[in-house]
Amino acid sequence: MEFKVCKNLEYVRGYLKYGHGEVIVNAESEEEALAIAEEAFENDSYNVEVDDYEIEDCGNFYGEAYIN
């Protein structure tokens, strides 16, 4: 078996470089989906996804490791 094991860091310092807004819509066509999405973007009803970042430094691990 394979496990994903995590442990918290005291801090992470760096930069968010690029990102995009993302919405999931139900529509009958691509044109309708784009129109609904544009309205969501105008009304701040979207999720932000980070596409690229740079980590300059991070702190020490603390606490117990856990399975995620």
Long-range contacts (C-beta under 8 A, 24 or more apart in sequence): 3-67, 4-67, 4-68, 5-65, 5-66, 5-67, 5-68, 6-65, 6-66, 6-67, 6-68, 7-61, 7-62, 7-63, 7-64, 7-65, 7-66, 8-61, 8-62, 8-63, 9-58, 9-59, 9-60, 9-61, 9-62, 10-58, 10-59, 10-60, 10-61, 10-62, 11-58, 11-59, 12-55, 12-57, 12-58, 12-59, 13-55, 13-56, 13-57, 13-58, 14-53, 14-54, 14-55, 14-56, 14-57, 15-53, 15-54, 15-56, 16-50, 16-52, 16-53, 17-51, 17-52, 17-53, 17-54, 18-50, 18-51, 18-52, 19-48, 19-49, 19-50, 19-51, 19-52, 20-48, 20-49, 20-51, 21-46, 21-47, 21-48, 21-49, 22-46, 22-47, 22-48, 22-49, 23-47
